[in-house]
């Protein structure tokens, strides 16, 4: 496992909204097979871009209110926040190139 941050309603503002670097959030669940496919890629990205990008995870079964707040209806959903704003979103299991394309221009 990389250096991903596990998000809850208690730390969301600190870790995401107030982050001084871009944050990519992985909305996922334990039972979601496509989520498990992109998990290792996000762990690699977390290590590779340490200090430039924060990788965070929201387990929709444990923190459903965070998923509802951002209208997450399908998982996996990746959402990129920059300067406290949601700027990009990608639904479904996608390649590393697509994931990197979500944040490359922000770092």
MOPAC internal coordinates of N, CA, C and O (Angstrom, degrees):
PM7 1SCF
backbone

  N    0.0000 0     0.00 0     0.00 0    0    0    0
  C    1.4611 1     0.00 0     0.00 0    1    0    0
  C    1.5138 1   110.21 1     0.00 0    2    1    0
  O    1.2310 1   121.04 1   -41.37 1    3    2    1
  N    1.2972 1   115.62 1   138.63 1    3    2    1
  C    1.4637 1   120.77 1  -179.29 1    5    3    2
  C    1.5123 1   111.33 1   -80.29 1    6    5    3
  O    1.2310 1   120.99 1    28.10 1    7    6    5
  N    1.2833 1   115.72 1  -151.90 1    7    6    5
  C    1.4651 1   120.86 1  -176.55 1    9    7    6
  C    1.5193 1   111.29 1  -100.56 1   10    9    7
  O    1.2310 1   120.66 1  -144.30 1   11   10    9
  N    1.3280 1   116.33 1    35.70 1   11   10    9
  C    1.4517 1   119.46 1  -177.95 1   13   11   10
  C    1.5231 1   111.35 1   -67.02 1   14   13   11
  O    1.2310 1   121.48 1   -31.63 1   15   14   13
  N    1.3167 1   114.78 1   148.37 1   15   14   13
  C    1.4534 1   122.09 1   177.48 1   17   15   14
  C    1.5306 1   107.27 1   -99.39 1   18   17   15
  O    1.2310 1   120.25 1   -48.09 1   19   18   17
  N    1.3149 1   117.14 1   131.91 1   19   18   17
  C    1.4603 1   121.46 1   176.09 1   21   19   18
  C    1.5319 1   107.09 1   -87.73 1   22   21   19
  O    1.2310 1   120.76 1   -59.62 1   23   22   21
  N    1.3288 1   116.15 1   120.38 1   23   22   21
  C    1.4595 1   120.14 1  -176.06 1   25   23   22
  C    1.5249 1   111.94 1   -92.92 1   26   25   23
  O    1.2310 1   121.72 1   -38.19 1   27   26   25
  N    1.3275 1   114.31 1   141.81 1   27   26   25
  C    1.4616 1   122.97 1   173.12 1   29   27   26
  C    1.5281 1   106.50 1  -133.34 1   30   29   27
  O    1.2310 1   120.30 1    -8.45 1   31   30   29
  N    1.3180 1   117.04 1   171.55 1   31   30   29
  C    1.4635 1   118.11 1   178.30 1   33   31   30
  C    1.5297 1   110.36 1   -64.76 1   34   33   31
  O    1.2310 1   120.10 1   156.43 1   35   34   33
  N    1.3222 1   117.41 1   -23.57 1   35   34   33
  C    1.4592 1   120.92 1  -179.01 1   37   35   34
  C    1.5295 1   113.73 1   -75.86 1   38   37   35
  O    1.2310 1   120.00 1   148.51 1   39   38   37
  N    1.3352 1   117.61 1   -31.49 1   39   38   37
  C    1.4733 1   118.51 1  -177.12 1   41   39   38
  C    1.5328 1   113.27 1  -110.36 1   42   41   39
  O    1.2310 1   119.59 1  -179.64 1   43   42   41
  N    1.3288 1   118.38 1     0.36 1   43   42   41
  C    1.4685 1   121.36 1  -174.88 1   45   43   42
  C    1.5317 1   111.80 1   -58.66 1   46   45   43
  O    1.2310 1   120.59 1   132.28 1   47   46   45
  N    1.3275 1   116.47 1   -47.72 1   47   46   45
  C    1.4658 1   119.07 1  -177.58 1   49   47   46
  C    1.5253 1   111.34 1   -62.60 1   50   49   47
  O    1.2310 1   120.29 1   134.76 1   51   50   49
  N    1.3265 1   117.04 1   -45.24 1   51   50   49
  C    1.4657 1   121.41 1  -179.81 1   53   51   50
  C    1.5257 1   111.49 1   -63.54 1   54   53   51
  O    1.2310 1   120.75 1   130.90 1   55   54   53
  N    1.3389 1   116.17 1   -49.10 1   55   54   53
  C    1.4653 1   120.98 1  -172.63 1   57   55   54
  C    1.5295 1   113.50 1   -78.44 1   58   57   55
  O    1.2310 1   119.58 1   151.15 1   59   58   57
  N    1.3302 1   118.40 1   -28.85 1   59   58   57
  C    1.4661 1   121.20 1  -173.59 1   61   59   58
  C    1.5270 1   112.00 1  -113.07 1   62   61   59
  O    1.2310 1   120.60 1   117.88 1   63   62   61
  N    1.3104 1   116.46 1   -62.12 1   63   62   61
  C    1.4625 1   120.69 1  -174.44 1   65   63   62
  C    1.5345 1   111.10 1   -62.45 1   66   65   63
  O    1.2310 1   120.29 1   139.00 1   67   66   65
  N    1.3248 1   117.04 1   -41.00 1   67   66   65
  C    1.4721 1   120.96 1  -177.01 1   69   67   66
  C    1.5305 1   113.26 1   -96.18 1   70   69   67
  O    1.2310 1   119.80 1  -170.42 1   71   70   69
  N    1.3289 1   117.99 1     9.58 1   71   70   69
  C    1.4649 1   120.72 1  -178.48 1   73   71   70
  C    1.5319 1   110.43 1   -69.17 1   74   73   71
  O    1.2310 1   120.98 1   -41.06 1   75   74   73
  N    1.3315 1   115.74 1   138.94 1   75   74   73
  C    1.4714 1   118.53 1   178.39 1   77   75   74
  C    1.5276 1   112.02 1   -90.51 1   78   77   75
  O    1.2310 1   120.06 1  -178.73 1   79   78   77
  N    1.3276 1   117.50 1     1.27 1   79   78   77
  C    1.4663 1   121.84 1   172.77 1   81   79   78
  C    1.5290 1   108.18 1  -126.45 1   82   81   79
  O    1.2310 1   119.77 1   -22.30 1   83   82   81
  N    1.3365 1   118.05 1   157.70 1   83   82   81
  C    1.4701 1   119.75 1   178.02 1   85   83   82
  C    1.5293 1   111.35 1   -58.63 1   86   85   83
  O    1.2310 1   120.98 1   -29.70 1   87   86   85
  N    1.3194 1   115.74 1   150.30 1   87   86   85
  C    1.4627 1   122.70 1  -179.48 1   89   87   86
  C    1.5210 1   108.25 1  -125.92 1   90   89   87
  O    1.2310 1   120.45 1   -49.50 1   91   90   89
  N    1.3360 1   116.74 1   130.50 1   91   90   89
  C    1.4653 1   120.23 1   171.26 1   93   91   90
  C    1.5197 1   106.92 1  -108.46 1   94   93   91
  O    1.2310 1   121.08 1   -55.73 1   95   94   93
  N    1.3314 1   115.54 1   124.27 1   95   94   93
  C    1.4603 1   121.30 1  -178.29 1   97   95   94
  C    1.5178 1   109.10 1  -105.25 1   98   97   95
  O    1.2310 1   121.51 1   -48.03 1   99   98   97
  N    1.3173 1   114.72 1   131.97 1   99   98   97
  C    1.4584 1   122.50 1   175.57 1  101   99   98
  C    1.5257 1   107.17 1  -103.81 1  102  101   99
  O    1.2310 1   120.83 1   -70.73 1  103  102  101
  N    1.3326 1   116.02 1   109.27 1  103  102  101
  C    1.4644 1   121.03 1   173.01 1  105  103  102
  C    1.5231 1   106.65 1   -86.48 1  106  105  103
  O    1.2310 1   119.87 1   -60.49 1  107  106  105
  N    1.3321 1   117.86 1   119.51 1  107  106  105
  C    1.4596 1   121.64 1  -170.70 1  109  107  106
  C    1.5289 1   110.07 1  -147.24 1  110  109  107
  O    1.2310 1   121.03 1    -3.61 1  111  110  109
  N    1.3357 1   115.64 1   176.39 1  111  110  109
  C    1.4694 1   122.66 1   172.63 1  113  111  110
  C    1.5246 1   108.35 1  -148.75 1  114  113  111
  O    1.2310 1   121.18 1   -25.45 1  115  114  113
  N    1.3054 1   115.35 1   154.55 1  115  114  113
  C    1.4660 1   122.62 1  -177.68 1  117  115  114
  C    1.5338 1   111.81 1   -58.74 1  118  117  115
  O    1.2310 1   119.86 1   143.51 1  119  118  117
  N    1.3217 1   117.88 1   -36.49 1  119  118  117
  C    1.4639 1   123.42 1  -175.54 1  121  119  118
  C    1.5287 1   113.52 1   -83.85 1  122  121  119
  O    1.2310 1   120.13 1   176.30 1  123  122  121
  N    1.3249 1   117.36 1    -3.70 1  123  122  121
  C    1.4706 1   122.08 1  -173.03 1  125  123  122
  C    1.5332 1   110.60 1   -89.48 1  126  125  123
  O    1.2310 1   120.51 1   -71.29 1  127  126  125
  N    1.3264 1   116.62 1   108.71 1  127  126  125
  C    1.4680 1   121.13 1  -177.77 1  129  127  126
  C    1.5369 1   111.97 1   -63.11 1  130  129  127
  O    1.2310 1   118.49 1   132.21 1  131  130  129
  N    1.3406 1   120.48 1   -47.79 1  131  130  129
  C    1.4732 1   119.08 1   177.95 1  133  131  130
  C    1.5309 1   112.46 1   -59.53 1  134  133  131
  O    1.2310 1   120.46 1   148.00 1  135  134  133
  N    1.3376 1   116.72 1   -32.00 1  135  134  133
  C    1.4694 1   120.39 1   177.45 1  137  135  134
  C    1.5294 1   110.11 1   -61.62 1  138  137  135
  O    1.2310 1   121.22 1   138.14 1  139  138  137
  N    1.3305 1   115.27 1   -41.86 1  139  138  137
  C    1.4658 1   120.00 1  -179.37 1  141  139  138
  C    1.5294 1   111.28 1   -68.02 1  142  141  139
  O    1.2310 1   120.43 1   154.77 1  143  142  141
  N    1.3309 1   116.77 1   -25.23 1  143  142  141
  C    1.4684 1   120.19 1   179.04 1  145  143  142
  C    1.5342 1   111.15 1   -70.53 1  146  145  143
  O    1.2310 1   119.76 1   143.18 1  147  146  145
  N    1.3304 1   118.06 1   -36.82 1  147  146  145
  C    1.4679 1   119.06 1  -177.77 1  149  147  146
  C    1.5269 1   112.60 1   -91.98 1  150  149  147
  O    1.2310 1   120.17 1   168.08 1  151  150  149
  N    1.3268 1   117.28 1   -11.92 1  151  150  149
  C    1.4603 1   120.97 1   179.94 1  153  151  150
  C    1.5246 1   114.36 1   -53.16 1  154  153  151
  O    1.2310 1   119.60 1   129.14 1  155  154  153
  N    1.3501 1   118.37 1   -50.86 1  155  154  153
  C    1.4710 1   119.50 1   179.81 1  157  155  154
  C    1.5328 1   112.90 1   -63.86 1  158  157  155
  O    1.2310 1   120.12 1   146.59 1  159  158  157
  N    1.3157 1   117.38 1   -33.41 1  159  158  157
  C    1.4764 1   120.97 1   178.27 1  161  159  158
  C    1.5239 1   109.32 1   -65.51 1  162  161  159
  O    1.2310 1   120.37 1   136.45 1  163  162  161
  N    1.3291 1   116.90 1   -43.55 1  163  162  161
  C    1.4619 1   120.29 1   178.58 1  165  163  162
  C    1.5246 1   111.58 1   -65.57 1  166  165  163
  O    1.2310 1   120.20 1   145.34 1  167  166  165
  N    1.3276 1   117.22 1   -34.66 1  167  166  165
  C    1.4663 1   120.59 1   176.88 1  169  167  166
  C    1.5361 1   110.02 1   -63.39 1  170  169  167
  O    1.2310 1   120.60 1   137.30 1  171  170  169
  N    1.3333 1   116.46 1   -42.70 1  171  170  169
  C    1.4808 1   120.58 1   177.09 1  173  171  170
  C    1.5240 1   110.68 1   -62.96 1  174  173  171
  O    1.2310 1   120.61 1   134.24 1  175  174  173
  N    1.3220 1   116.45 1   -45.76 1  175  174  173
  C    1.4695 1   121.06 1  -179.95 1  177  175  174
  C    1.5263 1   109.77 1   -60.76 1  178  177  175
  O    1.2310 1   120.58 1   139.63 1  179  178  177
  N    1.3283 1   116.49 1   -40.37 1  179  178  177
  C    1.4557 1   122.00 1   179.23 1  181  179  178
  C    1.5285 1   111.15 1   -57.20 1  182  181  179
  O    1.2310 1   120.67 1   136.35 1  183  182  181
  N    1.3378 1   116.32 1   -43.65 1  183  182  181
  C    1.4643 1   120.79 1   178.88 1  185  183  182
  C    1.5247 1   111.35 1   -70.73 1  186  185  183
  O    1.2310 1   121.05 1   134.08 1  187  186  185
  N    1.3208 1   115.60 1   -45.92 1  187  186  185
  C    1.4618 1   121.66 1  -174.22 1  189  187  186
  C    1.5269 1   113.23 1   -64.93 1  190  189  187
  O    1.2310 1   120.25 1   144.14 1  191  190  189
  N    1.3237 1   117.12 1   -35.86 1  191  190  189
  C    1.4618 1   121.26 1  -175.26 1  193  191  190
  C    1.5235 1   112.24 1  -107.86 1  194  193  191
  O    1.2310 1   120.69 1  -159.15 1  195  194  193
  N    1.3229 1   116.29 1    20.85 1  195  194  193
  C    1.4668 1   121.23 1  -179.73 1  197  195  194
  C    1.5298 1   110.18 1   -52.88 1  198  197  195
  O    1.2310 1   120.73 1   -48.53 1  199  198  197
  N    1.3151 1   116.21 1   131.47 1  199  198  197
  C    1.4610 1   121.04 1  -179.49 1  201  199  198
  C    1.5186 1   113.34 1    90.17 1  202  201  199
  O    1.2310 1   120.04 1   161.79 1  203  202  201
  N    1.3377 1   117.53 1   -18.21 1  203  202  201
  C    1.4567 1   121.73 1   179.83 1  205  203  202
  C    1.5262 1   111.97 1  -111.37 1  206  205  203
  O    1.2310 1   121.03 1   153.18 1  207  206  205
  N    1.3395 1   115.63 1   -26.82 1  207  206  205
  C    1.4540 1   122.66 1  -176.45 1  209  207  206
  C    1.5164 1   108.26 1  -145.79 1  210  209  207
  O    1.2310 1   120.69 1   -42.56 1  211  210  209
  N    1.3191 1   116.29 1   137.44 1  211  210  209
  C    1.4559 1   120.37 1   175.79 1  213  211  210
  C    1.5298 1   107.75 1  -103.46 1  214  213  211
  O    1.2310 1   120.54 1   -48.73 1  215  214  213
  N    1.3285 1   116.57 1   131.27 1  215  214  213
  C    1.4626 1   121.76 1   175.30 1  217  215  214
  C    1.5307 1   106.68 1  -104.33 1  218  217  215
  O    1.2310 1   121.37 1   -55.05 1  219  218  217
  N    1.3384 1   114.99 1   124.95 1  219  218  217
  C    1.4589 1   120.39 1  -177.96 1  221  219  218
  C    1.5245 1   109.41 1  -128.03 1  222  221  219
  O    1.2310 1   120.95 1   -23.95 1  223  222  221
  N    1.3197 1   115.79 1   156.05 1  223  222  221
  C    1.4614 1   120.59 1  -177.61 1  225  223  222
  C    1.5233 1   109.95 1  -128.84 1  226  225  223
  O    1.2310 1   121.53 1   -40.66 1  227  226  225
  N    1.3310 1   114.67 1   139.34 1  227  226  225
  C    1.4619 1   121.24 1   173.57 1  229  227  226
  C    1.5160 1   107.09 1  -121.44 1  230  229  227
  O    1.2310 1   120.96 1   -65.57 1  231  230  229
  N    1.3333 1   115.76 1   114.43 1  231  230  229
  C    1.4667 1   120.54 1   173.80 1  233  231  230
  C    1.5270 1   105.85 1   -80.09 1  234  233  231
  O    1.2310 1   120.42 1   -69.44 1  235  234  233
  N    1.3297 1   116.81 1   110.56 1  235  234  233
  C    1.4696 1   120.76 1  -173.72 1  237  235  234
  C    1.5281 1   112.47 1   -64.69 1  238  237  235
  O    1.2310 1   119.77 1   157.75 1  239  238  237
  N    1.3340 1   118.05 1   -22.25 1  239  238  237
  C    1.4592 1   120.65 1   177.14 1  241  239  238
  C    1.5316 1   111.52 1   -76.42 1  242  241  239
  O    1.2310 1   120.57 1   149.64 1  243  242  241
  N    1.3249 1   116.52 1   -30.36 1  243  242  241
  C    1.4673 1   120.89 1  -178.06 1  245  243  242
  C    1.5205 1   112.36 1   -96.04 1  246  245  243
  O    1.2310 1   119.69 1   153.30 1  247  246  245
  N    1.3205 1   118.21 1   -26.70 1  247  246  245
  C    1.4683 1   122.33 1  -177.58 1  249  247  246
  C    1.5253 1   109.64 1  -131.01 1  250  249  247
  O    1.2310 1   121.28 1  -125.78 1  251  250  249
  N    1.3058 1   115.15 1    54.22 1  251  250  249
  C    1.4579 1   121.61 1  -176.98 1  253  251  250
  C    1.5155 1   113.95 1   -58.20 1  254  253  251
  O    1.2310 1   120.71 1   149.56 1  255  254  253
  N    1.3473 1   116.25 1   -30.44 1  255  254  253
  C    1.4692 1   118.63 1  -179.52 1  257  255  254
  C    1.5235 1   111.70 1   -65.42 1  258  257  255
  O    1.2310 1   120.00 1   148.09 1  259  258  257
  N    1.3430 1   117.61 1   -31.91 1  259  258  257
  C    1.4673 1   119.91 1   177.32 1  261  259  258
  C    1.5183 1   110.86 1   -70.22 1  262  261  259
  O    1.2310 1   120.23 1   144.91 1  263  262  261
  N    1.3234 1   117.16 1   -35.09 1  263  262  261
  C    1.4655 1   120.91 1   176.86 1  265  263  262
  C    1.5294 1   109.76 1   -68.53 1  266  265  263
  O    1.2310 1   120.48 1   136.47 1  267  266  265
  N    1.3280 1   116.69 1   -43.53 1  267  266  265
  C    1.4674 1   120.90 1  -179.68 1  269  267  266
  C    1.5195 1   111.34 1   -63.26 1  270  269  267
  O    1.2310 1   120.79 1   138.50 1  271  270  269
  N    1.3263 1   116.09 1   -41.50 1  271  270  269
  C    1.4654 1   120.86 1  -177.57 1  273  271  270
  C    1.5260 1   112.19 1   -58.07 1  274  273  271
  O    1.2310 1   120.51 1   146.83 1  275  274  273
  N    1.3272 1   116.63 1   -33.17 1  275  274  273
  C    1.4675 1   121.11 1  -179.08 1  277  275  274
  C    1.5292 1   112.50 1  -107.73 1  278  277  275
  O    1.2310 1   120.81 1  -160.61 1  279  278  277
  N    1.3335 1   116.05 1    19.39 1  279  278  277
  C    1.4727 1   122.34 1   175.04 1  281  279  278
  C    1.5249 1   113.69 1    55.40 1  282  281  279
  O    1.2310 1   120.56 1  -139.58 1  283  282  281
  N    1.3268 1   116.53 1    40.42 1  283  282  281
  C    1.4554 1   121.17 1   177.36 1  285  283  282
  C    1.5280 1   107.82 1   -78.70 1  286  285  283
  O    1.2310 1   120.65 1   -64.15 1  287  286  285
  N    1.3382 1   116.37 1   115.85 1  287  286  285
  C    1.4582 1   119.27 1  -179.42 1  289  287  286
  C    1.5212 1   112.67 1  -114.82 1  290  289  287
  O    1.2310 1   119.99 1   158.78 1  291  290  289
  N    1.3175 1   117.62 1   -21.22 1  291  290  289
  C    1.4649 1   121.68 1   177.15 1  293  291  290
  C    1.5220 1   108.77 1  -125.32 1  294  293  291
  O    1.2310 1   121.21 1   -34.57 1  295  294  293
  N    1.3260 1   115.30 1   145.43 1  295  294  293
  C    1.4683 1   118.75 1   175.25 1  297  295  294
  C    1.5189 1   108.74 1  -127.20 1  298  297  295
  O    1.2310 1   119.58 1   -27.89 1  299  298  297
  N    1.3173 1   118.40 1   152.11 1  299  298  297
  C    1.4565 1   124.72 1    -1.42 1  301  299  298
  C    1.5340 1   111.97 1   -73.01 1  302  301  299
  O    1.2310 1   121.56 1   -35.81 1  303  302  301
  N    1.3191 1   114.63 1   144.19 1  303  302  301
  C    1.4588 1   121.62 1   169.83 1  305  303  302
  C    1.5124 1   106.85 1  -123.85 1  306  305  303
  O    1.2310 1   120.99 1   -49.21 1  307  306  305
  N    1.3177 1   115.70 1   130.79 1  307  306  305
  C    1.4607 1   121.73 1   173.97 1  309  307  306
  C    1.5177 1   107.15 1  -104.54 1  310  309  307
  O    1.2310 1   120.71 1   -47.36 1  311  310  309
  N    1.3240 1   116.25 1   132.64 1  311  310  309
  C    1.4505 1   120.79 1   179.05 1  313  311  310
  C    1.5223 1   108.25 1  -129.85 1  314  313  311
  O    1.2310 1   120.61 1   -48.25 1  315  314  313
  N    1.3230 1   116.44 1   131.75 1  315  314  313
  C    1.4579 1   121.27 1  -179.57 1  317  315  314
  C    1.5254 1   109.04 1  -105.17 1  318  317  315
  O    1.2310 1   121.59 1   -51.47 1  319  318  317
  N    1.3333 1   114.57 1   128.53 1  319  318  317
  C    1.4600 1   121.39 1   175.30 1  321  319  318
  C    1.5207 1   108.43 1  -110.89 1  322  321  319
  O    1.2310 1   120.82 1   -41.75 1  323  322  321
  N    1.3117 1   116.04 1   138.25 1  323  322  321
  C    1.4529 1   122.02 1   175.56 1  325  323  322
  C    1.5134 1   107.39 1  -137.16 1  326  325  323
  O    1.2310 1   120.50 1   -54.44 1  327  326  325
  N    1.3356 1   116.66 1   125.56 1  327  326  325
  C    1.4648 1   122.34 1  -178.92 1  329  327  326
  C    1.5312 1   111.56 1    54.07 1  330  329  327
  O    1.2310 1   120.76 1  -140.50 1  331  330  329
  N    1.3305 1   116.16 1    39.50 1  331  330  329
  C    1.4486 1   121.47 1   174.85 1  333  331  330
  C    1.5190 1   115.87 1    83.76 1  334  333  331
  O    1.2310 1   120.36 1   178.41 1  335  334  333
  N    1.3337 1   116.92 1    -1.59 1  335  334  333
  C    1.4632 1   120.89 1  -177.95 1  337  335  334
  C    1.5237 1   110.60 1  -112.70 1  338  337  335
  O    1.2310 1   120.78 1   -38.22 1  339  338  337
  N    1.3390 1   116.11 1   141.78 1  339  338  337
  C    1.4640 1   120.74 1   172.56 1  341  339  338
  C    1.5251 1   106.77 1   -74.89 1  342  341  339
  O    1.2310 1   120.28 1   -62.01 1  343  342  341
  N    1.3377 1   117.06 1   117.99 1  343  342  341
  C    1.4685 1   120.22 1  -174.73 1  345  343  342
  C    1.5229 1   113.90 1  -111.79 1  346  345  343
  O    1.2310 1   119.78 1   154.93 1  347  346  345
  N    1.3251 1   118.02 1   -25.07 1  347  346  345
  C    1.4737 1   120.57 1  -179.67 1  349  347  346
  C    1.5136 1   109.68 1  -147.40 1  350  349  347
  O    1.2310 1   121.48 1   -26.12 1  351  350  349
  N    1.3355 1   114.78 1   153.88 1  351  350  349
  C    1.4648 1   119.99 1   179.06 1  353  351  350
  C    1.5201 1   108.84 1  -146.60 1  354  353  351
  O    1.2310 1   121.20 1   -36.60 1  355  354  353
  N    1.3274 1   115.30 1   143.40 1  355  354  353
  C    1.4600 1   121.83 1   178.62 1  357  355  354
  C    1.5227 1   107.85 1  -139.71 1  358  357  355
  O    1.2310 1   120.78 1   -52.37 1  359  358  357
  N    1.3283 1   116.12 1   127.63 1  359  358  357
  C    1.4576 1   120.41 1  -179.99 1  361  359  358
  C    1.5250 1   109.36 1  -106.26 1  362  361  359
  O    1.2310 1   120.67 1   -42.07 1  363  362  361
  N    1.3342 1   116.32 1   137.93 1  363  362  361
  C    1.4585 1   121.44 1   175.93 1  365  363  362
  C    1.5143 1   112.93 1   100.24 1  366  365  363
  O    1.2310 1   121.36 1   -14.97 1  367  366  365
  N    1.3250 1   115.00 1   165.03 1  367  366  365
  C    1.4621 1   121.28 1   177.20 1  369  367  366
  C    1.5198 1   107.84 1   -76.32 1  370  369  367
  O    1.2310 1   120.94 1   -59.36 1  371  370  369
  N    1.3238 1   115.80 1   120.64 1  371  370  369
  C    1.4632 1   120.90 1  -177.44 1  373  371  370
  C    1.5266 1   109.76 1  -128.48 1  374  373  371
  O    1.2310 1   121.12 1   -10.29 1  375  374  373
  N    1.3162 1   115.46 1   169.71 1  375  374  373
  C    1.4641 1   120.34 1  -177.44 1  377  375  374
  C    1.5300 1   111.46 1   -73.87 1  378  377  375
  O    1.2310 1   121.46 1   -16.28 1  379  378  377
  N    1.3084 1   114.80 1   163.72 1  379  378  377
  C    1.4621 1   120.85 1   177.22 1  381  379  378
  C    1.5256 1   111.03 1   -57.56 1  382  381  379
  O    1.2310 1   120.22 1   140.29 1  383  382  381
  N    1.3375 1   117.19 1   -39.71 1  383  382  381
  C    1.4723 1   120.67 1   179.18 1  385  383  382
  C    1.5228 1   111.29 1   -58.81 1  386  385  383
  O    1.2310 1   120.64 1   136.44 1  387  386  385
  N    1.3230 1   116.37 1   -43.56 1  387  386  385
  C    1.4633 1   120.67 1   179.56 1  389  387  386
  C    1.5311 1   110.19 1   -65.16 1  390  389  387
  O    1.2310 1   120.69 1   137.08 1  391  390  389
  N    1.3372 1   116.29 1   -42.92 1  391  390  389
  C    1.4714 1   120.36 1   179.08 1  393  391  390
  C    1.5217 1   110.09 1   -61.70 1  394  393  391
  O    1.2310 1   120.28 1   133.03 1  395  394  393
  N    1.3356 1   117.06 1   -46.97 1  395  394  393
  C    1.4669 1   119.64 1   179.86 1  397  395  394
  C    1.5283 1   111.28 1   -63.51 1  398  397  395
  O    1.2310 1   120.54 1   147.04 1  399  398  397
  N    1.3238 1   116.57 1   -32.96 1  399  398  397
  C    1.4619 1   120.13 1   178.25 1  401  399  398
  C    1.5142 1   113.25 1   -63.37 1  402  401  399
  O    1.2310 1   120.61 1   157.90 1  403  402  401
  N    1.3269 1   116.43 1   -22.10 1  403  402  401
  C    1.4699 1   120.40 1   179.77 1  405  403  402
  C    1.5305 1   112.26 1   -70.62 1  406  405  403
  O    1.2310 1   120.30 1   151.78 1  407  406  405
  N    1.3401 1   117.03 1   -28.22 1  407  406  405
  C    1.4737 1   118.81 1  -173.48 1  409  407  406
  C    1.5199 1   115.46 1  -124.83 1  410  409  407
  O    1.2310 1   119.99 1   167.10 1  411  410  409
  N    1.3438 1   117.62 1   -12.90 1  411  410  409
  C    1.4727 1   120.80 1  -173.51 1  413  411  410
  C    1.5313 1   113.30 1   -52.26 1  414  413  411
  O    1.2310 1   120.55 1   139.43 1  415  414  413
  N    1.3256 1   116.55 1   -40.57 1  415  414  413
  C    1.4664 1   119.32 1  -177.08 1  417  415  414
  C    1.5261 1   112.86 1   -75.36 1  418  417  415
  O    1.2310 1   119.79 1   175.07 1  419  418  417
  N    1.3079 1   118.00 1    -4.93 1  419  418  417
  C    1.4660 1   121.60 1  -178.26 1  421  419  418
  C    1.5347 1   113.20 1   -99.86 1  422  421  419
  O    1.2310 1   120.73 1   166.01 1  423  422  421
  N    1.3446 1   116.21 1   -13.99 1  423  422  421
  C    1.4771 1   117.72 1  -176.46 1  425  423  422
  C    1.5213 1   112.17 1  -108.29 1  426  425  423
  O    1.2310 1   120.10 1   180.00 1  427  426  425

